[in-house]
């Protein structure tokens, strides 16, 4: 019998400045919750420029706030160049607060940024805490190198604010893979609220097949949002050009945030390589990964969950700046034997990358290296949400 939560509401916040990871993670959780509980509504606040390109289930919707982009040097800029960043933040802050006041959620789930971009949700968190809303901070299993994360958080006194504000901290990974706060000074009260939920299992909706899916065997090359993915794509193309024996069909997805000049150049370059097909973006990446023979990726959280969910041989070439998140995740997964890994400087050698690409389709799948690994994050989140809503006052 399906549990009904008529009138219950969950608000999610996804700051989205660089790439699609935060929105895609929030959307995955939202869909799992409305599938589990009838009557429940989920609203996602997102700064993703292309939030409207994705489809949403019934009882899941989004509110778009003005977009801010994160530059490769780690600084922020308004997407609308004629609007000052501080003005953009003030607009975002106002929309977030007004949405919370109007929506009146039972639970507020914040993705990754405890106080939001430049502290933009602090005021909303205080308001909702006064309303009795359950406040949840959701963290990736890998946040960043401890010295980088601690410096960032100390600058804004974030750990003390987490301790004062949040009721629960959900870690979207299992405890034996990685601890997002490892190497940091964490109060016991914060540790006590941390719950390792597990990786978020993805699935392919085969009734909605991607129109970009090639026929036959192919290696999928994905850069996620693509904002910093041009080097990886260029390296793969150079490997194909340098090694005539590298003939396995490859589908390259550039990503919606790849700068226009880089996108145009790579589309031109890809047309000269018979084994390669290049597309700009597909909102149904799950379909493309599920149908592939193997995956080459930078190793962001969502792509990694998809590699595990569909049990695909994978070669990870991580981004190493300005954050070390992808590097740490790739090192840990390679250490466990779940993926192959090349550093960016190794990837730039066409013969070394070509050798890795030729071996990739034959490598063991992740489940053979880590047979006990479970992807039960969505189930665990649904159980915790159900318990919270049942205990909430009418």
Secondary structure, DSSP 4 states (H G I P E B T S, - for coil): ---B-TT-EEEEEE---SSSHHHHHHHHHHHHHHHHSBT-EEEEEE--TTGGGS---TTEEEEE---EEE-TTS-EEESSTTS-HHHHHHHHHHHHHHHHHHH--SEEEEES-TT-GGGTTHHHHHHHHHHT-EEEEEEES--S-HHHHHHHHHHTTHHHHHHHH-SEEEEES-TTT--TTTTS---HHHHHTEEE---------GGG--TTPPSS--EEEE-TT-TT-HHHHHHHHHHHHH-TT----EEEE--TTS-HHHHHHHHHHHHT-TTEEEES--S-HHHHHHH-SEEEE---HHHHHHHHHTT-EEEE----SS--HHHHHHHHHHHTTSSEE--HHHHTSHHHHHHHHHHHTTSPPHHHH-TT----HHHHHHHHHHHHHHHS--
